[in-house]
């Protein structure tokens, strides 16, 4: 019968510990960190003597050397060195793809929101100006009931005293110009809502003569002031209804995007910026370690971006405020700050809620 072997099996963690120790030893040599001969010899000899079963002394010396190296090179670790060497296989590449994909979606929507906002403001201002001009011209060209009863005629009354025909024509030209401006902007804005609204003059757009007769003043304007104004009033009403319908569509469609979708996307983009910045710093200092918490950060940022629209009065300081989309980006970049903000709100709400009950209980206690 054979006798049992007295040799010891090599520990299962020996190879991993040796690989980590050699990686740290190489980094120390590259960065000029001085090591004692005992630590260096323990790691180098472990590669030779550690392959022999029963080398318990080599394993112990290796672990001691690894402990010294880890304490000496901290915060650099063997895991961080391994992650930096294998950076091409790390999830940081997916962060780049996330950032690019988010930018592809965010940039068009942001540009569209900016352009539609500018067009909408200009259209509203033009409509208000056209309405004021229409009221003013009506007062100049239309007789009052008293004037009609006194003259007993339906012919156009003379212009008010101090008002010349040139001034009325100038105002009519301005009125027509504003109508053309509203029409042009409304047609362009209609493309941003996929042409949901029907153009009231779509049938004559391909006929330059009809377009000119509809939107331009007649050549013999001085003798046809009332007729020209009546025609422009009708066009103004049609164009105004067309433009206001588009403004409503834009407000609903892009308002929903700006309030619900873009904050989430900006928060995710902020998370990508944070993770890429962390990777850059960790790569330079060789302290980067991949973590499963990075994936959870995207979910947290998405939730924060979804609710950031509820805090539209959020300010950094008393004198500085930032728009919700910028807040969403900051939420994704630093979720801890957003959580601190929520905690402060909860504390303030708790104090407000407990205030009256505390006062009443104290009053009862005094009685």
Helices and strands as residue ranges (DSSP letters): H 14-31, H 37-49, H 56-73, H 78-85, G 87-89, H 92-141, H 145-151, H 165-191, G 202-204, H 208-215, G 221-223, H 225-256, I 257-261, H 262-285, H 293-307, G 308-310, H 324-333, H 335-366
